[in-house]
Amino acid sequence: MKQRVDRQRNIGAFLPLVLFLLGLACGGSSKSNITLTPSPTPAPSAPQTFTNVLTFHNDLARTGQNLTETALTHANVNSSSFGKLFSVAVDGKVDAQPLYVSQLLLSDQAIHSVVFAATEHASVYAFDAKSGHIYWNVTLLLPGETPSDDLGCSQVTPEIGITATPVIDLTAGPHGTIYLLAMSKDSAGNYHHRLHALDITTGQEQFGGPIEIVASYPGTGANSSNGEVVFESKQYNSRPGLLLLNGIVYTGWGSHCDFGLYTGWLIGYDRLTLKQSTVFNFAPNGSEAALWNSGAAPAADAATGQIFVSVGNGNFDTTLNANGFPSRGDFGNAFVRLTAANGQLIAEDYWTMSNTVSESSHDQDLGSGGVMLLPDLNNASGQSVKLGTGAGKDGKLYVFNRTNMGKFN
């Protein structure tokens, strides 16, 4: 992981928060010689009047597309008619992507378009997308707590509260729910990570939340005891955006300022009970292999339930088992495909380059960027090909076959 100051993620980190007239406000990896052509375009459906932004980069594939945009054109996006509408003062830096819900019925019995923003002071704001009027504002700190300090590290500074982009489920609870992770420090000096589920119309906690993040995983790697790797809050921060897939809210974890012994985690929680449902560790018998991804959320294919992540530098077992997987289960510096089955996350496939150990040792990991899933393409034989892409600190853009990723290449 070894995140230096020159690659700290501060996209959107400013105060006051400024809303611009953008779409939000408006409504195997080896070389191949196959020729790809786009799949046939489906017949257009009825126009969608309103567009919500409920997750990091708008969709599970993390494309950032708004396919229902109608207001913005080449003609009206210009210096005279396009620009800042207003600003909203908030109490800390905004590192998480703001989210947006159109046509939301609030307590005044009126319909509003609402923006949700979270700060590193562990506060959440819901404000009007047209006027900036704040409908509600809550702190996720418990009594006597403060946001986490930066432990003398300038990766996220001067305080750490909410870094990961939240996710919204419009079908959870009576009015819809926004899920967030917040980090804090209590008066005794203990650090905490908690998952919160807030009613999007009031900011009130739902489903008995918040719940403390605790986890363990079989292994003898960093910070292990009696054959179990243990999640210790002080050592971690969650940068990747949250993923909501098949009723599970997934949270990704990497180091807090490369502090102490750490590994990479993907931990899932039931969206309605907040009960921990699944845990996966990316270096259970090694170290590092974090999920940080410059804030990108794990990508997912809703049709198959597959999750795709890029893992930071760390241990990778170049000794493979009979199926071509790392013999000790350590996936540092790799693209990994996972699927949830019987309450467990399983690594179904992966890809990493032949010089992966060298890349990790020189801090050139894939995990500095996220994964994006490309639209289905057809090859020259008319066969559908499912591809994903991602890039890391080695300056290369990788495209991989999601069906057959290529393993240790």
Protein Blocks (a to p, Z undefined) as FASTA:
>chain_A
ZZafklccfehiacdddddddfklnopacdcfbdcddddddddddddfbdcdfbghhian
onopafkbfkbcfklmcfklgccfbdcddfbdcfbccdddehiacfkopacdddddddfk
opacdddfklopafbdcdfbdehiacddehhpakbccbdfbfbdcdddfkgojkopaddd
dddddfkopacdddddddfklopaeehiacddddddedjbehiaehiacddfklpccfbd
cddeehiacdddddehhiajdddddddddfklopafbdcdfblmbgejiafknopacddd
fknopacddddeddddfbdcfkopafklpaghiadddddeehiacdfbdcddfklmmmmm
nopafklpccddddddddfkopacdddddddfkopacdddfklnopaZZ
